[in-house]
């Protein structure tokens, strides 16, 4: 699954979600609906609601850091939907800005959210 744009919110893909369509229950240990999530870029500036605009006006960059953190954790949630899933889930985060000091403050929550997924290959 490639997580971009509207994929960050409102998407529910899992074996238990398929039961409503197929009528067949998929046990957690057999749920292979989504095993890989590719996130090309951090979701910076994706919340364009009036409420977020108000927050940014009052709080500045802090509001954007919070919104980015929340959206990123929601994105990771597309990969891990329920307890008991096989440990074959892979998260591929491709945004190299996490290594750029100029982006460090804004992307710190993203780096923190990635910590449990430390086993990584860097190119």
N, C-alpha and C positions, 0 to 999 in steps of 0.2 A: 504494500500500500504506500502510495506517495502522498504525504500530508502537506497540502498547500491550500491556500484560500479558505473556502468554507469548510474544508475538512477539519478545521480546528474545533468546530462546535457542532453539536446536533447529530453526529454520525454515530450509529451504534451497530457495530459488526461483531458478532460472537456466535459461538455454537448455540447458546441458549436463546439468542435472538432469532436464529433460524427455525427454532421449533414452531414459532407462530406461522411460518410460511410452509414448512415441510411437514409439520405434525410429528416430527421425529426428534426426540430429546438427544442432545449431544452431551455426554459427560465431560466434566472439566478436563479430565486426563486425556481426552480425545479431541479437544477443541483445537483445530488447526486453521480456523477461518482467517486469522491474521497472525502471522509469525514474524513478519518484518515490517518495520515502519521506517520510511525514509523521510527525513525532515531536511529539505534543502537549505532553508534559511530560518532564523529565529523569527517569531511572529511580532516583530517590532512595528508599532503603528497600525496594527490590524483592527483595533477597536476604534471605530470612527463614530461612536454614538455621541449624542449631545451631552450625556452624562460624563463621558470620558473627556470631552472637550472642556467641560466645566472644571473637572478635576485638574486637567493640565493647566488651565488658566490660573487656578488657585494654588496648586502644589508644584507646578513645573515638571521637571524630569522625574521626580519621585513617582508621580502618577503613571508615567509611561513604564517605569521599572516594574511597578506592581502589576499593571495590565499585561506586560510581556511575560512575567512570571506565571500568572494565572493561566494565560492562554497556552503557554508551553506545557505546563502540567496537564492541562486538558488534552493537549495533543498526545502526550505520552499515554494518557488514559485510553486512547484508541487501541493501543497495543496490549495493555493489561486490563481486561474488563472484569475479571472475577477471580476469586481465590481458587487455588488448586490447578492452575494451568500448567502444562508442561514447561520445563525450563529451557525451551528452545526459542524464546522470543529474542529478537535482535532489533536494536535501535541504531539507525544510521543517521548521525547528525553531521551535515556537510558544510555548515556555515563556519568558515575559518575566522570570522571576526572575533570568535571567543579567544583567539590568541593575540589580538590587536589591542595594545594598551589604551588606545583611544576609545574603544568600545567596552572596556572592562567594567565600568560602573553599571552601564545599562544591561550588560549580559551576565553579571554576577549571579542573579537568580537562575539563569539557564545553566550555568556551570554547576551550581549547587544541585539542581534537579538531575543533572547527568551523573552525579557522583555514584549512585547505586549501580550505574551501568558502566563502571570503569573499565571492564575488560574490553579493550578497544585496539583497533589496528589503525595506525595513522600513516598516511601516505605523504 
